[in-house]
Amino acid sequence: MTSSVLEPAAVSSAGKLGPTRRHYLMCRPSHFAVTYAINPWMDPDAGASAETAVAQWEALRAAYLSLGHEVSLIDPEPGLPDMVFAANGATVVRGRVYGASFAFAERQAEGPAYEAWFRANGFGDVMTPTFTNEGEGDFLTLDRMILAGTGFRTSIDAHKEAQEFLGLPVVTLQLVDPRFYHLDTALFDLGHGNVCYFPGAFSEGSLRVLRTLFPDAVLATEEDATVLGLNAVCDGANVVINAEATGLIAELRTRGYTVHPVDLTELRKAGGGPKCCTLEIRAQTH
Ligand code: ARG
């Protein structure tokens, strides 16, 4: 495989990748169910259990806590079975909160619910968006730019609005495969200026952009993508990832990451994985 792209500053003297402490917002899936189908993963007849979802979600939360991260919780609301997918609730950069406006009626009430949480928790700069966007589902904040998906949910107008409000350049990426309807189902941040993605999810033009920006990216196979292996969370050293993404897990280990496999099979019935359950709260300083 290709050589490591880690910048020297990101690597400790022992040659180890350095993590940074994160603050996450999560929502316990007490009301989880699959009652409608707004992506190809969802089948209301398949049977989804809130009890199993809660148990799997608790293990994900425990994994973050054991890694030293802070986890805040938003109260789940009855009638919003997808509210567990906190990543969709907003995009937070340097303490500024760009709210979500959901593409489908079934989830629209989640936008105001997440905005209310931020307002109640001391965030002064909360913007109600004009345009359709599903938060970190489609906005991935890196150090110097935001990568933004479009094609299924978030509109390009929202990409422009996010750039104006959040103050980072937004790079539009075109998603082309309905199984990977959000950017965070097809690409995740590895820290140190690198990312991991599944090429089949992107248009030819967007692939050229990705190759230009991330010449040493980790490329995932379709096999790993279809177990939502790209819906992973990395703190710069540790990767929390669906356990079934075995090829990708092996490759990440080769690259020096410490992998923490989790079982979120119940939540995958709604088309979600670890990252979907996790909204990163980026505070004033970063
Ligand atoms: N059922 C949800 C939907 O289709 C899943 C959202 C998953 N979240 C994510 N960040 N990809 O909207």
py3Dmol code that shows the C-alpha trace and the ligand (Angstrom):
import py3Dmol

protein = """\
ATOM      1  CA  MET A   1       0.000   0.000   0.000  1.00  0.00           C
ATOM      2  CA  THR A   2       0.968   3.648  -0.113  1.00  0.00           C
ATOM      3  CA  SER A   3       3.273   5.186   2.462  1.00  0.00           C
ATOM      4  CA  SER A   4       2.088   7.036   5.549  1.00  0.00           C
ATOM      5  CA  VAL A   5       1.029  10.671   5.122  1.00  0.00           C
ATOM      6  CA  LEU A   6       1.282  11.600   8.757  1.00  0.00           C
ATOM      7  CA  GLU A   7       2.832  14.946   9.334  1.00  0.00           C
ATOM      8  CA  PRO A   8       5.745  14.823  11.793  1.00  0.00           C
ATOM      9  CA  ALA A   9       3.886  17.040  14.291  1.00  0.00           C
ATOM     10  CA  ALA A  10       1.074  14.506  14.465  1.00  0.00           C
ATOM     11  CA  VAL A  11       3.368  11.717  15.525  1.00  0.00           C
ATOM     12  CA  SER A  12       4.847  11.498  18.998  1.00  0.00           C
ATOM     13  CA  SER A  13       8.511  10.802  19.587  1.00  0.00           C
ATOM     14  CA  ALA A  14       7.603   7.152  20.045  1.00  0.00           C
ATOM     15  CA  GLY A  15       6.230   7.192  16.510  1.00  0.00           C
ATOM     16  CA  LYS A  16       2.649   6.862  17.741  1.00  0.00           C
ATOM     17  CA  LEU A  17      -0.362   8.704  16.332  1.00  0.00           C
ATOM     18  CA  GLY A  18      -1.655  11.332  18.750  1.00  0.00           C
ATOM     19  CA  PRO A  19      -5.366  11.524  19.644  1.00  0.00           C
ATOM     20  CA  THR A  20      -7.159  14.735  20.617  1.00  0.00           C
ATOM     21  CA  ARG A  21      -9.918  14.829  23.209  1.00  0.00           C
ATOM     22  CA  ARG A  22     -13.366  15.322  21.687  1.00  0.00           C
ATOM     23  CA  HIS A  23     -16.772  16.452  22.906  1.00  0.00           C
ATOM     24  CA  TYR A  24     -19.679  14.518  21.431  1.00  0.00           C
ATOM     25  CA  LEU A  25     -23.441  14.927  21.578  1.00  0.00           C
ATOM     26  CA  MET A  26     -25.477  11.713  21.529  1.00  0.00           C
ATOM     27  CA  CYS A  27     -29.157  10.748  21.790  1.00  0.00           C
ATOM     28  CA  ARG A  28     -30.197   7.470  23.440  1.00  0.00           C
ATOM     29  CA  PRO A  29     -32.390   5.502  20.988  1.00  0.00           C
ATOM     30  CA  SER A  30     -35.239   4.944  23.479  1.00  0.00           C
ATOM     31  CA  HIS A  31     -37.816   5.540  20.717  1.00  0.00           C
ATOM     32  CA  PHE A  32     -35.840   3.863  17.927  1.00  0.00           C
ATOM     33  CA  ALA A  33     -37.884   2.053  15.281  1.00  0.00           C
ATOM     34  CA  VAL A  34     -38.016   1.688  11.520  1.00  0.00           C
ATOM     35  CA  THR A  35     -41.500   2.901  10.678  1.00  0.00           C
ATOM     36  CA  TYR A  36     -40.760   4.575   7.320  1.00  0.00           C
ATOM     37  CA  ALA A  37     -38.184   4.141   4.554  1.00  0.00           C
ATOM     38  CA  ILE A  38     -36.210   7.223   3.485  1.00  0.00           C
ATOM     39  CA  ASN A  39     -33.039   5.393   2.447  1.00  0.00           C
ATOM     40  CA  PRO A  40     -32.391   1.964   0.882  1.00  0.00           C
ATOM     41  CA  TRP A  41     -31.323   0.416   4.214  1.00  0.00           C
ATOM     42  CA  MET A  42     -34.722   0.934   5.846  1.00  0.00           C
ATOM     43  CA  ASP A  43     -37.401  -1.761   5.715  1.00  0.00           C
ATOM     44  CA  PRO A  44     -40.336  -1.195   8.088  1.00  0.00           C
ATOM     45  CA  ASP A  45     -41.166  -4.917   7.857  1.00  0.00           C
ATOM     46  CA  ALA A  46     -37.709  -6.074   8.966  1.00  0.00           C
ATOM     47  CA  GLY A  47     -38.402  -5.515  12.660  1.00  0.00           C
ATOM     48  CA  ALA A  48     -36.127  -3.237  14.661  1.00  0.00           C
ATOM     49  CA  SER A  49     -35.844  -3.299  18.429  1.00  0.00           C
ATOM     50  CA  ALA A  50     -35.365  -0.173  20.518  1.00  0.00           C
ATOM     51  CA  GLU A  51     -34.096  -2.350  23.361  1.00  0.00           C
ATOM     52  CA  THR A  52     -31.313  -3.872  21.238  1.00  0.00           C
ATOM     53  CA  ALA A  53     -30.522  -0.466  19.755  1.00  0.00           C
ATOM     54  CA  VAL A  54     -30.152   1.052  23.239  1.00  0.00           C
ATOM     55  CA  ALA A  55     -27.806  -1.757  24.346  1.00  0.00           C
ATOM     56  CA  GLN A  56     -25.590  -1.323  21.263  1.00  0.00           C
ATOM     57  CA  TRP A  57     -25.655   2.469  21.594  1.00  0.00           C
ATOM     58  CA  GLU A  58     -24.646   2.215  25.295  1.00  0.00           C
ATOM     59  CA  ALA A  59     -21.571   0.240  24.229  1.00  0.00           C
ATOM     60  CA  LEU A  60     -20.691   2.954  21.705  1.00  0.00           C
ATOM     61  CA  ARG A  61     -21.027   5.636  24.370  1.00  0.00           C
ATOM     62  CA  ALA A  62     -18.917   3.563  26.769  1.00  0.00           C
ATOM     63  CA  ALA A  63     -16.221   3.263  24.089  1.00  0.00           C
ATOM     64  CA  TYR A  64     -16.008   7.062  23.770  1.00  0.00           C
ATOM     65  CA  LEU A  65     -15.865   7.500  27.540  1.00  0.00           C
ATOM     66  CA  SER A  66     -13.139   4.874  27.855  1.00  0.00           C
ATOM     67  CA  LEU A  67     -11.116   6.792  25.263  1.00  0.00           C
ATOM     68  CA  GLY A  68     -11.368   9.909  27.448  1.00  0.00           C
ATOM     69  CA  HIS A  69     -13.872  11.840  25.357  1.00  0.00           C
ATOM     70  CA  GLU A  70     -16.719  13.919  26.784  1.00  0.00           C
ATOM     71  CA  VAL A  71     -20.254  12.855  25.884  1.00  0.00           C
ATOM     72  CA  SER A  72     -23.273  15.118  26.326  1.00  0.00           C
ATOM     73  CA  LEU A  73     -26.803  13.819  25.885  1.00  0.00           C
ATOM     74  CA  ILE A  74     -29.918  15.271  24.277  1.00  0.00           C
ATOM     75  CA  ASP A  75     -33.284  13.874  25.372  1.00  0.00           C
ATOM     76  CA  PRO A  76     -34.875  11.582  22.790  1.00  0.00           C
ATOM     77  CA  GLU A  77     -38.366  12.603  21.701  1.00  0.00           C
ATOM     78  CA  PRO A  78     -41.249  10.210  21.105  1.00  0.00           C
ATOM     79  CA  GLY A  79     -42.331  10.068  17.466  1.00  0.00           C
ATOM     80  CA  LEU A  80     -38.804  10.785  16.201  1.00  0.00           C
ATOM     81  CA  PRO A  81     -37.357   7.281  15.731  1.00  0.00           C
ATOM     82  CA  ASP A  82     -34.270   8.549  13.854  1.00  0.00           C
ATOM     83  CA  MET A  83     -33.321  11.146  16.485  1.00  0.00           C
ATOM     84  CA  VAL A  84     -30.560   8.781  17.684  1.00  0.00           C
ATOM     85  CA  PHE A  85     -28.623   9.921  14.617  1.00  0.00           C
ATOM     86  CA  ALA A  86     -27.269  13.019  16.341  1.00  0.00           C
ATOM     87  CA  ALA A  87     -24.752  13.699  13.575  1.00  0.00           C
ATOM     88  CA  ASN A  88     -27.631  15.000  11.481  1.00  0.00           C
ATOM     89  CA  GLY A  89     -28.716  17.552  14.081  1.00  0.00           C
ATOM     90  CA  ALA A  90     -26.270  20.402  13.382  1.00  0.00           C
ATOM     91  CA  THR A  91     -22.741  21.354  12.342  1.00  0.00           C
ATOM     92  CA  VAL A  92     -20.658  23.027  15.045  1.00  0.00           C
ATOM     93  CA  VAL A  93     -17.438  24.862  14.249  1.00  0.00           C
ATOM     94  CA  ARG A  94     -15.603  27.065  16.774  1.00  0.00           C
ATOM     95  CA  GLY A  95     -18.727  27.192  18.902  1.00  0.00           C
ATOM     96  CA  ARG A  96     -20.933  28.382  16.024  1.00  0.00           C
ATOM     97  CA  VAL A  97     -23.917  26.134  15.407  1.00  0.00           C
ATOM     98  CA  TYR A  98     -25.348  25.811  11.910  1.00  0.00           C
ATOM     99  CA  GLY A  99     -28.708  24.101  12.388  1.00  0.00           C
ATOM    100  CA  ALA A 100     -30.193  21.317  10.306  1.00  0.00           C
ATOM    101  CA  SER A 101     -33.217  21.373   8.026  1.00  0.00           C
ATOM    102  CA  PHE A 102     -34.177  17.834   7.114  1.00  0.00           C
ATOM    103  CA  ALA A 103     -35.001  16.679   3.600  1.00  0.00           C
ATOM    104  CA  PHE A 104     -37.899  14.405   4.639  1.00  0.00           C
ATOM    105  CA  ALA A 105     -41.017  15.404   6.589  1.00  0.00           C
ATOM    106  CA  GLU A 106     -40.565  12.436   8.944  1.00  0.00           C
ATOM    107  CA  ARG A 107     -37.428  13.981  10.456  1.00  0.00           C
ATOM    108  CA  GLN A 108     -38.148  17.700  10.204  1.00  0.00           C
ATOM    109  CA  ALA A 109     -38.947  18.197  13.897  1.00  0.00           C
ATOM    110  CA  GLU A 110     -35.416  17.083  14.790  1.00  0.00           C
ATOM    111  CA  GLY A 111     -33.892  20.332  13.487  1.00  0.00           C
ATOM    112  CA  PRO A 112     -35.590  22.597  16.062  1.00  0.00           C
ATOM    113  CA  ALA A 113     -35.038  19.994  18.805  1.00  0.00           C
ATOM    114  CA  TYR A 114     -31.265  20.048  18.290  1.00  0.00           C
ATOM    115  CA  GLU A 115     -31.191  23.850  17.945  1.00  0.00           C
ATOM    116  CA  ALA A 116     -33.059  24.132  21.244  1.00  0.00           C
ATOM    117  CA  TRP A 117     -30.463  21.911  22.930  1.00  0.00           C
ATOM    118  CA  PHE A 118     -27.619  24.158  21.781  1.00  0.00           C
ATOM    119  CA  ARG A 119     -29.440  27.331  22.847  1.00  0.00           C
ATOM    120  CA  ALA A 120     -30.187  25.813  26.258  1.00  0.00           C
ATOM    121  CA  ASN A 121     -26.556  24.781  26.664  1.00  0.00           C
ATOM    122  CA  GLY A 122     -24.964  28.188  26.269  1.00  0.00           C
ATOM    123  CA  PHE A 123     -24.284  28.375  22.540  1.00  0.00           C
ATOM    124  CA  GLY A 124     -25.003  31.971  21.489  1.00  0.00           C
ATOM    125  CA  ASP A 125     -24.402  31.693  17.769  1.00  0.00           C
ATOM    126  CA  VAL A 126     -27.059  29.274  16.576  1.00  0.00           C
ATOM    127  CA  MET A 127     -28.317  29.742  13.028  1.00  0.00           C
ATOM    128  CA  THR A 128     -31.593  28.346  11.752  1.00  0.00           C
ATOM    129  CA  PRO A 129     -30.719  27.371   8.179  1.00  0.00           C
ATOM    130  CA  THR A 130     -32.535  28.613   5.117  1.00  0.00           C
ATOM    131  CA  PHE A 131     -31.629  25.570   3.053  1.00  0.00           C
ATOM    132  CA  THR A 132     -31.972  21.812   3.370  1.00  0.00           C
ATOM    133  CA  ASN A 133     -29.008  20.249   5.148  1.00  0.00           C
ATOM    134  CA  GLU A 134     -28.561  17.277   7.454  1.00  0.00           C
ATOM    135  CA  GLY A 135     -25.739  18.502   9.653  1.00  0.00           C
ATOM    136  CA  GLU A 136     -22.639  16.391   9.958  1.00  0.00           C
ATOM    137  CA  GLY A 137     -24.329  13.713   7.892  1.00  0.00           C
ATOM    138  CA  ASP A 138     -23.147  15.774   4.931  1.00  0.00           C
ATOM    139  CA  PHE A 139     -20.707  18.300   6.451  1.00  0.00           C
ATOM    140  CA  LEU A 140     -17.315  16.971   7.518  1.00  0.00           C
ATOM    141  CA  THR A 141     -15.199  19.629   9.218  1.00  0.00           C
ATOM    142  CA  LEU A 142     -11.435  19.317   8.785  1.00  0.00           C
ATOM    143  CA  ASP A 143      -8.806  21.759  10.061  1.00  0.00           C
ATOM    144  CA  ARG A 144      -8.813  24.076   7.039  1.00  0.00           C
ATOM    145  CA  MET A 145     -11.978  23.189   5.144  1.00  0.00           C
ATOM    146  CA  ILE A 146     -15.347  21.511   5.284  1.00  0.00           C
ATOM    147  CA  LEU A 147     -16.098  18.641   2.905  1.00  0.00           C
ATOM    148  CA  ALA A 148     -19.771  18.682   1.974  1.00  0.00           C
ATOM    149  CA  GLY A 149     -21.900  16.014   0.336  1.00  0.00           C
ATOM    150  CA  THR A 150     -24.837  16.662  -1.957  1.00  0.00           C
ATOM    151  CA  GLY A 151     -27.004  14.602  -4.256  1.00  0.00           C
ATOM    152  CA  PHE A 152     -29.486  12.982  -1.878  1.00  0.00           C
ATOM    153  CA  ARG A 153     -30.073  15.247   1.133  1.00  0.00           C
ATOM    154  CA  THR A 154     -28.067  18.445   1.622  1.00  0.00           C
ATOM    155  CA  SER A 155     -28.441  21.169  -1.035  1.00  0.00           C
ATOM    156  CA  ILE A 156     -25.598  23.106  -2.616  1.00  0.00           C
ATOM    157  CA  ASP A 157     -27.260  26.313  -1.393  1.00  0.00           C
ATOM    158  CA  ALA A 158     -26.699  25.010   2.128  1.00  0.00           C
ATOM    159  CA  HIS A 159     -23.020  24.438   1.313  1.00  0.00           C
ATOM    160  CA  LYS A 160     -22.737  28.151   0.482  1.00  0.00           C
ATOM    161  CA  GLU A 161     -24.714  29.170   3.555  1.00  0.00           C
ATOM    162  CA  ALA A 162     -22.511  26.997   5.780  1.00  0.00           C
ATOM    163  CA  GLN A 163     -19.348  28.555   4.352  1.00  0.00           C
ATOM    164  CA  GLU A 164     -20.648  32.051   5.106  1.00  0.00           C
ATOM    165  CA  PHE A 165     -21.730  31.171   8.626  1.00  0.00           C
ATOM    166  CA  LEU A 166     -18.958  28.806   9.698  1.00  0.00           C
ATOM    167  CA  GLY A 167     -16.053  30.651   8.073  1.00  0.00           C
ATOM    168  CA  LEU A 168     -14.288  27.722   6.478  1.00  0.00           C
ATOM    169  CA  PRO A 169     -14.144  26.988   2.750  1.00  0.00           C
ATOM    170  CA  VAL A 170     -16.692  24.359   1.787  1.00  0.00           C
ATOM    171  CA  VAL A 171     -15.745  21.809  -0.861  1.00  0.00           C
ATOM    172  CA  THR A 172     -18.768  20.275  -2.590  1.00  0.00           C
ATOM    173  CA  LEU A 173     -18.665  16.515  -3.251  1.00  0.00           C
ATOM    174  CA  GLN A 174     -21.281  14.832  -5.416  1.00  0.00           C
ATOM    175  CA  LEU A 175     -22.705  11.579  -4.038  1.00  0.00           C
ATOM    176  CA  VAL A 176     -24.001   9.170  -6.689  1.00  0.00           C
ATOM    177  CA  ASP A 177     -24.975   5.890  -4.954  1.00  0.00           C
ATOM    178  CA  PRO A 178     -28.264   5.946  -2.971  1.00  0.00           C
ATOM    179  CA  ARG A 179     -26.873   3.441  -0.439  1.00  0.00           C
ATOM    180  CA  PHE A 180     -24.388   6.158   0.535  1.00  0.00           C
ATOM    181  CA  TYR A 181     -26.885   8.985   0.768  1.00  0.00           C
ATOM    182  CA  HIS A 182     -24.902  11.028   3.308  1.00  0.00           C
ATOM    183  CA  LEU A 183     -21.228  11.953   3.032  1.00  0.00           C
ATOM    184  CA  ASP A 184     -20.585  10.290   6.386  1.00  0.00           C
ATOM    185  CA  THR A 185     -21.597   6.909   4.959  1.00  0.00           C
ATOM    186  CA  ALA A 186     -18.814   7.164   2.360  1.00  0.00           C
ATOM    187  CA  LEU A 187     -15.917   9.085   3.923  1.00  0.00           C
ATOM    188  CA  PHE A 188     -14.418   9.782   7.329  1.00  0.00           C
ATOM    189  CA  ASP A 189     -11.656  11.923   8.782  1.00  0.00           C
ATOM    190  CA  LEU A 190      -8.466  10.153   9.831  1.00  0.00           C
ATOM    191  CA  GLY A 191      -6.886  13.307  11.278  1.00  0.00           C
ATOM    192  CA  HIS A 192      -3.446  14.541  10.268  1.00  0.00           C
ATOM    193  CA  GLY A 193      -4.833  15.887   6.990  1.00  0.00           C
ATOM    194  CA  ASN A 194      -5.991  12.532   5.712  1.00  0.00           C
ATOM    195  CA  VAL A 195      -9.303  10.792   5.093  1.00  0.00           C
ATOM    196  CA  CYS A 196     -10.684   7.362   4.253  1.00  0.00           C
ATOM    197  CA  TYR A 197     -13.362   6.938   1.570  1.00  0.00           C
ATOM    198  CA  PHE A 198     -15.202   4.547  -0.726  1.00  0.00           C
ATOM    199  CA  PRO A 199     -14.571   5.750  -4.288  1.00  0.00           C
ATOM    200  CA  GLY A 200     -17.775   4.181  -5.691  1.00  0.00           C
ATOM    201  CA  ALA A 201     -19.920   6.674  -3.756  1.00  0.00           C
ATOM    202  CA  PHE A 202     -18.618   9.735  -5.630  1.00  0.00           C
ATOM    203  CA  SER A 203     -18.922  11.269  -9.088  1.00  0.00           C
ATOM    204  CA  GLU A 204     -15.865  11.243 -11.367  1.00  0.00           C
ATOM    205  CA  GLY A 205     -15.282  14.961 -10.803  1.00  0.00           C
ATOM    206  CA  SER A 206     -15.521  14.631  -7.031  1.00  0.00           C
ATOM    207  CA  LEU A 207     -13.074  11.713  -7.137  1.00  0.00           C
ATOM    208  CA  ARG A 208     -10.593  13.962  -8.915  1.00  0.00           C
ATOM    209  CA  VAL A 209     -11.046  16.536  -6.137  1.00  0.00           C
ATOM    210  CA  LEU A 210     -10.525  13.875  -3.461  1.00  0.00           C
ATOM    211  CA  ARG A 211      -7.395  12.541  -5.166  1.00  0.00           C
ATOM    212  CA  THR A 212      -5.991  16.064  -5.391  1.00  0.00           C
ATOM    213  CA  LEU A 213      -6.713  16.908  -1.751  1.00  0.00           C
ATOM    214  CA  PHE A 214      -5.850  13.500  -0.258  1.00  0.00           C
ATOM    215  CA  PRO A 215      -3.339  11.697  -2.462  1.00  0.00           C
ATOM    216  CA  ASP A 216      -2.585   9.197   0.292  1.00  0.00           C
ATOM    217  CA  ALA A 217      -6.140   8.518   1.446  1.00  0.00           C
ATOM    218  CA  VAL A 218      -7.157   5.085   2.678  1.00  0.00           C
ATOM    219  CA  LEU A 219      -9.507   3.644   0.042  1.00  0.00           C
ATOM    220  CA  ALA A 220     -12.248   1.296   1.212  1.00  0.00           C
ATOM    221  CA  THR A 221     -13.744  -1.596  -0.735  1.00  0.00           C
ATOM    222  CA  GLU A 222     -17.434  -1.941  -1.532  1.00  0.00           C
ATOM    223  CA  GLU A 223     -17.555  -4.849   0.919  1.00  0.00           C
ATOM    224  CA  ASP A 224     -16.491  -2.624   3.789  1.00  0.00           C
ATOM    225  CA  ALA A 225     -18.684   0.250   2.590  1.00  0.00           C
ATOM    226  CA  THR A 226     -21.822  -1.912   2.538  1.00  0.00           C
ATOM    227  CA  VAL A 227     -21.474  -2.710   6.242  1.00  0.00           C
ATOM    228  CA  LEU A 228     -21.235   1.058   6.796  1.00  0.00           C
ATOM    229  CA  GLY A 229     -17.541   0.755   7.616  1.00  0.00           C
ATOM    230  CA  LEU A 230     -16.996   4.324   6.436  1.00  0.00           C
ATOM    231  CA  ASN A 231     -19.380   5.607   9.083  1.00  0.00           C
ATOM    232  CA  ALA A 232     -16.520   5.614  11.573  1.00  0.00           C
ATOM    233  CA  VAL A 233     -15.233   8.062  14.192  1.00  0.00           C
ATOM    234  CA  CYS A 234     -11.532   8.841  14.543  1.00  0.00           C
ATOM    235  CA  ASP A 235      -9.871  11.049  17.171  1.00  0.00           C
ATOM    236  CA  GLY A 236      -6.539  11.088  15.377  1.00  0.00           C
ATOM    237  CA  ALA A 237      -5.354   7.774  16.807  1.00  0.00           C
ATOM    238  CA  ASN A 238      -8.373   5.618  17.686  1.00  0.00           C
ATOM    239  CA  VAL A 239     -11.003   4.552  15.184  1.00  0.00           C
ATOM    240  CA  VAL A 240     -14.435   3.444  16.379  1.00  0.00           C
ATOM    241  CA  ILE A 241     -15.874   1.414  13.523  1.00  0.00           C
ATOM    242  CA  ASN A 242     -18.456  -1.262  12.701  1.00  0.00           C
ATOM    243  CA  ALA A 243     -16.917  -4.653  13.497  1.00  0.00           C
ATOM    244  CA  GLU A 244     -17.913  -6.208  10.151  1.00  0.00           C
ATOM    245  CA  ALA A 245     -15.614  -3.874   8.174  1.00  0.00           C
ATOM    246  CA  THR A 246     -12.793  -6.395   8.470  1.00  0.00           C
ATOM    247  CA  GLY A 247     -10.700  -5.391   5.442  1.00  0.00           C
ATOM    248  CA  LEU A 248     -10.740  -1.749   6.414  1.00  0.00           C
ATOM    249  CA  ILE A 249      -9.968  -2.552  10.044  1.00  0.00           C
ATOM    250  CA  ALA A 250      -6.852  -4.467   8.948  1.00  0.00           C
ATOM    251  CA  GLU A 251      -5.723  -1.602   6.714  1.00  0.00           C
ATOM    252  CA  LEU A 252      -6.243   1.000   9.461  1.00  0.00           C
ATOM    253  CA  ARG A 253      -4.128  -1.097  11.825  1.00  0.00           C
ATOM    254  CA  THR A 254      -1.394  -1.219   9.213  1.00  0.00           C
ATOM    255  CA  ARG A 255      -1.512   2.571   9.074  1.00  0.00           C
ATOM    256  CA  GLY A 256      -0.928   2.786  12.826  1.00  0.00           C
ATOM    257  CA  TYR A 257      -4.454   3.396  14.112  1.00  0.00           C
ATOM    258  CA  THR A 258      -5.893   1.653  17.157  1.00  0.00           C
ATOM    259  CA  VAL A 259      -9.213   0.155  16.122  1.00  0.00           C
ATOM    260  CA  HIS A 260     -12.238  -0.209  18.416  1.00  0.00           C
ATOM    261  CA  PRO A 261     -14.825  -2.386  16.667  1.00  0.00           C
ATOM    262  CA  VAL A 262     -18.459  -1.905  17.728  1.00  0.00           C
ATOM    263  CA  ASP A 263     -21.676  -3.787  16.937  1.00  0.00           C
ATOM    264  CA  LEU A 264     -24.377  -1.403  15.731  1.00  0.00           C
ATOM    265  CA  THR A 265     -26.298  -3.882  13.572  1.00  0.00           C
ATOM    266  CA  GLU A 266     -29.656  -2.791  14.968  1.00  0.00           C
ATOM    267  CA  LEU A 267     -29.072   0.848  14.062  1.00  0.00           C
ATOM    268  CA  ARG A 268     -27.882  -0.192  10.609  1.00  0.00           C
ATOM    269  CA  LYS A 269     -31.478  -1.272   9.941  1.00  0.00           C
ATOM    270  CA  ALA A 270     -32.176   2.475   9.754  1.00  0.00           C
ATOM    271  CA  GLY A 271     -29.056   3.149   7.665  1.00  0.00           C
ATOM    272  CA  GLY A 272     -26.872   4.404  10.507  1.00  0.00           C
ATOM    273  CA  GLY A 273     -23.560   3.519  12.157  1.00  0.00           C
ATOM    274  CA  PRO A 274     -21.233   4.904  14.847  1.00  0.00           C
ATOM    275  CA  LYS A 275     -20.647   8.287  13.193  1.00  0.00           C
ATOM    276  CA  CYS A 276     -24.376   8.862  12.577  1.00  0.00           C
ATOM    277  CA  CYS A 277     -24.916   8.531  16.339  1.00  0.00           C
ATOM    278  CA  THR A 278     -22.221  11.097  17.103  1.00  0.00           C
ATOM    279  CA  LEU A 279     -22.298  14.875  16.655  1.00  0.00           C
ATOM    280  CA  GLU A 280     -18.967  16.536  17.351  1.00  0.00           C
ATOM    281  CA  ILE A 281     -19.188  19.733  19.351  1.00  0.00           C
ATOM    282  CA  ARG A 282     -16.213  21.811  18.248  1.00  0.00           C
ATOM    283  CA  ALA A 283     -15.714  24.486  20.860  1.00  0.00           C
ATOM    284  CA  GLN A 284     -14.410  28.036  20.554  1.00  0.00           C
ATOM    285  CA  THR A 285     -10.807  27.046  20.099  1.00  0.00           C
ATOM    286  CA  HIS A 286     -11.055  24.679  17.144  1.00  0.00           C
TER     287      HIS A 286
END
"""
ligand_1 = """\
12
LIG
N -32.712 6.778 8.878
C -31.877 7.927 8.895
C -32.081 8.723 7.624
O -32.221 8.128 6.586
C -30.438 7.547 9.051
C -29.524 8.703 9.224
C -28.110 8.278 9.376
N -27.280 9.359 9.734
C -26.137 9.674 9.137
N -25.423 10.632 9.665
N -25.758 9.101 8.023
O -32.118 9.922 7.629
"""
view = py3Dmol.view(width=600, height=400)
view.addModel(protein, "pdb")
view.setStyle({"model": 0}, {"cartoon": {"style": "trace"}})
view.addModel(ligand_1, "xyz")
view.setStyle({"model": 1}, {"stick": {}})
view.zoomTo()
view.show()
